[in-house]
Amino acid sequence: MQVHTTLVQSDLQKVPGETARIEAAGYDGIATQENRHDAFLPLAVAAVNSRRVHLSTSIAIAFARSPMSVANMSWDLQVGSKGRFVLGIGSQVKGHNERRYSVPWSAPAPRMREYVKSLRAIWRSWKTGERLNFEGEHYRFTLMTPNFTPEPMPYDPPPITIAAVGPAMLRAAGELCDGVRLHGFCTRKYFENVIWPELNTGLERGGRKRSGFQVSGGGFLATGATDEDVAAAAQFVRARVAFYGSTRAYWPVFEQHGLEELGVKLNHMSKTDQWDAMSAEVSDDVVRLFAAVGRHDEIVSAIAGHFGGFTDIVSDSASYDRPGALPPDVIQDIQRIKTPFQGFASA
């Protein structure tokens, strides 16, 4: 099992030092998010200040950018990291697309399928020299001249992973992508009953094997050196579960556990501006549905029980302002947990 953590994004000056710390600790990868800062810029700094760790956007907002722009940035990051970049993209929700990014909205899964195909068409043109000729409903790329073609690189184009919550996006991930990035608002039962059947349908449609498809996330870690540290980490998870659980789109996860009434209550509290009180509605038992919980000397077995057999990557940080701090020996023990993923098929 791979162990990833988040990278500082608030100050690019801090990226080299933080990258060195993460790599020295033994983490397998570092990830950026797109909320208050750009997801790509810090990875450019990390790419030239690291030697081993995988670098990934987890995730960058897709529809706010042309696939051509993402193709360019990803190509350069793959060159700069010497083949260690993994592209992670997501659709975001309608409100953010229309009101935060001012881009038109359409059904996300069909558009994401086209987005992924267009990225591959662009990279194939750059890699092989074949004429760029991609025409779809949402994207059309038919012009590529030598002046705009990047220099050749000795690496494969980056693997493409997408964030997926609903059935259509999960099937698209399995059929077309190199991996899926699952939401933290996820339980093992939800994965087994809902997520895996859809992913497997996509894999079968694409004639692909699970061993070449990477599953990332699907829950939280709540750990620390002491019981007090664990309690603080669990409180963070509690707040996240309350926040996401207040949104109707996430209630299918609650439904797997008979927690529909909790979702309704959280939704009402969010609409009456009771944000600070919502966490108290999430019990310890519910926290443990969504997270592997335990001190550093307990967390490896907790991770094996919570994530074992379905996810290939766990992260000890859900936000860059809460940097991961797992001891090297704990990281090594987690890495010994067997997972289905054996490497990206393109590699």
C-alpha positions, 0 to 999 in steps of 0.5 A: 500500500502506498502512503501519500501526504499533502504538500504545502501550497500557501507559499511556494518558498516552503515547497522545497523544504517540505518536499525534502522532509516528506521524501526523507520520511519515506512517503510514496507520494505527495498531492496538491488540492485545488481550493485556495491555491493552484494545484499545479504550481507547487508540483513544478517546484517539487518536481525539481526538488525531489528524486523519488516521490510520485507527484499528483494533483488530487484534484485539479478542476477539469472543466475550468481549464481547456484540455490543451492547457492541462496537457501542456502543464502535465507534459512539463511536469512529467519531464520535470519529475522524470516520469513521476507525475500523475494527473488527477482531475475532477468535475466539481459541482454545478454551482462552482463551475457556473458561479466560481469559474464562470464556465458552462455546465453539462452532464459531467460524466459524458464530458469527462469521458471526452476530456480524458480522450482529448488529453490522450489524443493531444499527447499521442500527437506530441508523442508520435507526430500523428495529426491531431484530429479530435472532434467531440461534442464538447471539445474539438482539437484539430490544429497542432503545428511544430511551433506549439509541439513540446520537445520529445520526452523519454517518458510515457504521458502521465497516468490520468486519474479522476475523482468519482462519486456517482455511478456514471463517473465511476464507470467512466473511471474504470473504463477509460482512466488509469485510476480513481480518486475516491472521496473521503466521505466513504465507508468500506460497506459503501465501497463494497456495495456501490463503488466496486460494482460500478468500477468493475463494470467499467473495467470490464467494458474497457477490457482492463485489469484491476492490477493496472488500475489504481484506487486512491482514498475512500476514507480518512486516517485519524492517528497520532503519537498519543491518545490526545493526538488521535482524539484531535485527529478524530475531531477533524474527521468528525467535522468533515463527516458533518460537513459532507453529510449535510449535503444530499448528494452524499446521503447514499453513503449514510443510507448504507448504514441506516443513517438517513435521519442523521443526514436530514438533521445535518442538512437542517442545521446547515440551513439554520447556520448551526455549523459549529454545532454539527460535529457533535451530532457525529458519534464516535461509531460514525467516525470509525465508519469513515476512518481508520483510527488509532495511535501510531502503534495501532494504526497499521492494523486499523488501516488493514481492516478499514482499507485492506483489499480495496484501496491502493493509496492512503493519505495521512492528510486531508488538507495541506494546512494539516501536514502529514507526520507519520514516523518512518517505521509506521510508513514502512509497516503500512507499505507492507500491506498488500494491495491489488494494484501492481503498476499502471498498465501504460508503464 
